[in-house]
Amino acid sequence: MIAPIADVEDVIKRLWTRRKTDQEILNALLTRHIDTAKYGLGITRFRKMRKALGLLGTRQQGHTVDSISDAMVQLRCQYPKAGRHELHHLLFHEHGIRASRSIRAIEDWCHQWEPDLVRARRKHRLKRKRFWAAGVNDMWCVDQHDKWKRFGLALHTGMDPFSGKIKWLKVWWTNNNPRLIFRYYLECIKKDEYTYLITQSDPGSENFCLAKGHTFIRQALDSSLHGTLQHRWMREKKNIPPEILWSNLRRRWTPTGYKNLNFIESIRYDPKDPLQYNVFKWIFIPWIQQELDAYATRINSTRKRHQKDKILPQGAPDDIEEFPEEFGCLDFHVSLIFYFHNS
């Protein structure tokens, strides 16, 4: 008997978004989501199910340089500094296009329409640095980004540097309020129903509530930690993983944001006027938050380019966090289900 498509539809779509192959998705279904004692599923039947869900593969879509041109022009306007590898993922996540690498559709388009950018990009040199972490949820790094404060906007992020997963990426009119930063943390661990071992941040009063609150929760769950601080203060510019995230965000997405926001400098907008400033926040903060959520989802579900010198596991951050054992990693998360149910 074949497994009902309704029972596995959400799982198939989720794994498809992570760019899994047919065989990888089928293996995951048979291992974790289908009762093989009652149902069976082969690769041929699975492909029929996938097509019925409208999930067409690269060959079935059959895109060429001409067919992806309109989408590429739109993406280039939105992500002016994206490279070929990133454009390949953007086509999939933003437009649902699976462009073939075998016919080099994206690379041929770049060579045809952007020869100067291709030559300029090849001159870049990568500076390698090593980062050490014991495993998934060993630590989370938090950091703020102040480059947009001239617009009255402030960014904040929390991430797991081992898996590379962005836990939150928020925009608000401030990132200096300790209670607001702690709220980001609480919303995240309540959604995940677990916390991690140590937090890490730059020194600053905005992180005091986070450091004390996380330490309190860890001590409430483990009495042996009393008298310790479960937070690591890093000197300026030493909290490296979030700095990499901000660098990538500035290069990949920020140019579009600046282009859409710079127009306010050419109009009679006075940020000191409460009415104008609050209308600005009411319009732009929800839009930017939606864009940042889409960016974080794309980064978390995308398998990174393989690097032979990389020590940390290589794969999509969502996969590394959800199935660390498949990458030979340890998971140090601390369950909060009992804590939440009794608080």
N, C-alpha and C positions, 0 to 999 in steps of 0.2 A: 504494500500500500504506500502511495506517495504522500509525503507530508503536505498538508493544506497550505496554500500560498499565503493565506491571511495570517497564519501563525508565525511566519518568518519574514514577512514583507518588510517590517521596520528594520530588522537585523540586516537584511540584504542591502537596503538603501544606505544604512549607516556604514557598512563595510565598503560598499561601492564608493561612497564619498571619500573614504580613506585610500582610494586607488588600489584596492586589493584586486588580484587576478581572480578569474573564475574558480580555479582550483583552490586558492587560498580561502575564498569565501565558502566554498563547499566544505572544505575541511573544518572550518570554524563552525558551520551549521551542524555537521555530523558530530562534532566533539562536544559542543556546548549547548545547542539549542533544539536538537531533534532527538526524540526518543527512538533510537535505532532498533529497539525491541519491537516497536509498533510500526515505524515508518522507514522507508528507504528512499534514497535520492542519489541519482547518478549525475554525471557531468552533463549529459545530453539533456536530460529533463530540467536540470538547473538552468541551463542556457535558455530553454524555452520560457521558464518562469521569469528570468531576468528580462527577456525581450517583452514579455507580457506586461512588465512593470514600466516599460518605456526606457530601460537602461541599455542603450545600444553601445557596443564596443567600438574600437577605433576603426576596424575594417568596415563595420556596418554603417558608420557615419560617413566614411570615405571622404574626408576633407582634403582639400588642396590649398595651395597658396592663395588662389583666387577666392575660394569659399570662406576662408578665415579672415580675409582682408578687412571687412567692415568691423568685425569684432576686435581685430588687432589695432585698428585705428582708434577705436573707442578706448581700449585698454591703455594704449600709449598716451592718450590724453589724460587718463586718470592715474597712470603709473609711469611717468616719463623716464624713470631710471631703472625700470625692471629689466633684467636680463632674459636670455632665451629660456633658461631653466624655470625662472619664476613665471614668465609669460605662459609657459606650458601648463602650469598649475592654475594660473588665473583664468585661462580659457575654459578649463574644466569647472572651476568653482563659480565663476561669474557668469558664464554663458552655456555651461553644459556641453562644451565641445571637447572631444577627445581627439586631439591632433596627432597624427602619426609621426613618430620620430624616424621611422625607416625611410620615409620620403623627404624628411627634413623640411617639412612645411614651414615651421616657425623659423628655423634658421635661414631657409631660403628667403622668407619674407623680410627678415632683418637685413640680409645681405643686399636684397633688391631695393629696399626703401630706406635703409639706415646704414649705409656703408661707413659713414664717418663715426657713428656711435659704436659700431662693431670694432673699428680700429682703436678708438679711444678706450674701450672697455678692456681690450687685450693688454693694455699697458699697466693695468693695476697689479699690485704685488700684495700677496696675502701675508700678514704677520700672524704667526701661530703662537698661541699661548695655551698652557695646560690648566685645566680646572679639575679638582678632585672632589668627589662626593662618594659616600658609602653605598648609596642606592636610592631607589625611588622613595620620596617623602623623607629623606634624611634631613633636608633643610629646604626652606622656601626663602627666596630673596625678594624683598620689597624695595621699591624706589619710586621717587617722584620725578616728573619732567616739567620744567618751568619755562620751556621755550615759547609756550603759547600764552603766557601770562599777559603779554602786551595786548592780547585780544580779550583778556578777562577769563581765560580758560586754563585749567590746570589738569594734568594727567597723573595717573598713579597706576602702578602694576604690582602684581605678585606672581611669582613663577617658581617652578621646580627646576633648578638648573641641571639636575641629572637627566631627566627625561626631556627637558626643553619645553614643557607644557606651560602655557600661559594660564594661570589660575584666574586672574581677573585683569582687566584693562579698562580703567574707568576715566571719565572726564567729568569735571565739576568746576565750579567757580573758584575753588580753593583746594589745595592738597596739604595745608598746614594745620588742619584741625585734627588733633590726636583721636578724638572720638569718631570722626569720619573714617580715618584709616582703620581703626579697630572694627568699625562696622563692615568695611569691605572684607576683612578677615573673617568675622563672624558669619556673614552671609555665605562665604565660600565653604567653610567647614560644616555649616549646617546643611548645605546642599549636598556635600560629599559624604557627610556623616562620619568623617574621620579627620584627624589632624596629623601633624608631622612632628619631628623631634625638635628642631631648632629653627628659629627665625633669624634672618640676617638683614641688616640695613645699614645705611649711613648713620652717623651720629646726628641727632636732631630731636627736638622736643616733640615733633609730630609723630614720632615712633614710640613714645613713652608708653602710651596706653596699649599698643600692640605688644611691646616687650613684656609689660607687667601682666596683661590679660592672658597671653599665651602661656607664660610661666605659671600663672594661677591654675589654668586648665590642666597643664601637664602635671602639676603637683597634686591636684585633686584626683587624678587618675593613677598616680604613682607616688606614694608617700616617701619613697626613698629619695625623691628629688627635692625635698624641703631644704631650704637654705641655698639653693642654686638658682642661677638665672638661665633660663632656656632661650636666650637670645644672644646673638653675636653682633657686636658693634664693629663696623669696618671703617677704617679711615677714609677720608674723601678720595674718590676715584678707585677704591679698592673693592667695591661691591660690583664686580665685573659683569656677571650675567645680565642684570637689568640694563647696564650701559650698552651691551650688545643689542638688546631688544630695542632700546631707544634709537640706536644708530640705524638698525634695519628699518624701523618705523619711519624715521626721517627720510631715509633714502627711497623707500618703496611707496609710502602713502602720503607723507607730510606735504610734498610739493603740490599735490591736488588740494589738500586742505588749505594750504596757504593761498592758492590761487582763488579758492572760493571765498576766503575770508578777507583777502587783501582789499576787496572792493569797499569795505567799510571805511578805509582810510580816505577814499575818494568822495565820500558823501558826508553830509553834515551829521555825523554820529558823535555824540558826546557821552563817553562812558561814565562821566560824573553825574549825568542826569539819571536819576533812579528809574524813571519810566523807560527811557531808551535802553538803559543797561539791562533791565529786567526783561524787556521784550526781546532783546538780543539773546539772552540766556534761554528764554522760553522757546525760541526758534531753533537755535543752533546746537544746544547741548543734546537734545534727543537725537538729532540727525547725526552728530559726530559719534555719539555713543553707539548708534546702530552700525555705523561704518567700522568702528573699533571692534565691536562684537563679531562682525563678519570677518575682519582681519584676523582676530584671535582664533576663530573657528577654522579658518583656512590654514593657518600656521600649525595648529594642533593636529589637524587631520592629514597633513602632507608629509610624506616620507622625504627626509632630507637627502641631498646628494651625498653619495658614499665618499668618505674620506679615509684613506688608508692609514693616516697618522692619528686618527681620532681614537681616544681611549674609551670614552663613554659610549653606550650602546647606540646603534644607528637604526633609525626607523621613525615612523610617525609617533609624535609624543603621546597621542591618545593610546596607541598600541602598547608603547613601553609602560605607561602607567597602568593600563588595564590588565596586561598580561606580562608582568616583569619576568616571570619564570621562563618565558619563551626566548628572552634575550639574555638569560643567564644572570639575572639581577636579583637583588634582594629588595623587599618592600618593607619599609619601616613605619607604615602608617599606624596610627593609634586610633582604634575604633571609638566613636562617640555615641553609638546607638544607645547603650545603657545609660550614659551620662545625660543625654537629651531626654530620654524617657522618664528619668527620675528627677529632673530639674524643674 
